[in-house]
Amino acid sequence: MDFQKNKDDVFLAVAQAAEKAGRPIESVNVIAVTKYVDSSIANKLVKTGVRHIGENRVDLFLDKYNALADQNLTWHLIGTLQRRKVKDIINFVDYFHALDSVKLAKEIDKRATRRIKCFLQVNISGEESKHGFDLSEIDEVLSEIAQFKNLELVGLMTMAPFEADKLELHSIFSKMKQVQEELSNRQLPGMPFTELSMGMSGDFEIAIEHGATYVRIGSAFFE
């Protein structure tokens, strides 16, 4: 497997998508999702120049965090986090992408020793199998989270349905951008909402077209 070629191909595709959308290349951050590989493989990818690592499980995150401790990396927890595991991981996380309940926000606030950058997860597609807040809940949720001082809501995160066609993807990502801009314009304390975490290996070009600032790419690095 040619990790350097795979990395270069992914970053080129992201750059081309940004340019096509009339955006600066540096406005899109590529998170390499390494959940299907071990630490030694992840390290090979890091040596190609990847600087953002994403994991969806606490044990896998901590394993790679410890194994790659000597690297200058930004760490993203992108999966569902159980409240009982918050204490084990939250202070190692640079960005948490799956804040999906007020109870979880409360536990993070309790356990964090610094302000944690979080993405509010929104179930924009309405899928029952997806985690995240419904759009109708957001105002109430923000009023509750406002009391927690160890959280910074930097943006929104969503996951499109796996079987979504291009038309549906455009609709979902466009709506997310609209909601993100509305929240950002409110200028709420501790809630800048400047970022959008959306788009994966199969749909990141469309996500970038609609303003994604973080794309979560896994399989394309390891093909």
HELIX and SHEET records of a PDB file:
HELIX    1   1 PHE A    3  LYS A   20  1                                  18    
HELIX    2   2 ILE A   25  SER A   27  5                                   3    
HELIX    3   3 SER A   39  VAL A   46  1                                   8    
HELIX    4   4 VAL A   58  ALA A   67  1                                  10    
HELIX    5   5 ARG A   83  LYS A   85  5                                   3    
HELIX    6   6 VAL A   86  ILE A   89  1                                   4    
HELIX    7   7 ILE A   90  PHE A   92  5                                   3    
HELIX    8   8 VAL A  102  ARG A  111  1                                  10    
HELIX    9   9 LEU A  135  GLU A  137  5                                   3    
HELIX   10  10 ILE A  138  ILE A  145  1                                   8    
HELIX   11  11 LYS A  166  ARG A  186  1                                  21    
HELIX   12  12 PHE A  204  GLU A  209  1                                   6    
HELIX   13  13 SER A  219  PHE A  221  5                                   3    
SHEET    1   A 8 GLU A 195  SER A 197  0                                        
SHEET    2   A 8 LEU A 151  MET A 157  1                                        
SHEET    3   A 8 ILE A 116  GLN A 121  1                                        
SHEET    4   A 8 TYR A  95  LEU A  99  1                                        
SHEET    5   A 8 THR A  74  LEU A  77  1                                        
SHEET    6   A 8 HIS A  52  GLU A  55  1                                        
SHEET    7   A 8 ASN A  29  VAL A  33  1                                        
SHEET    8   A 8 TYR A 214  ILE A 217  1                                        
END                                                                             
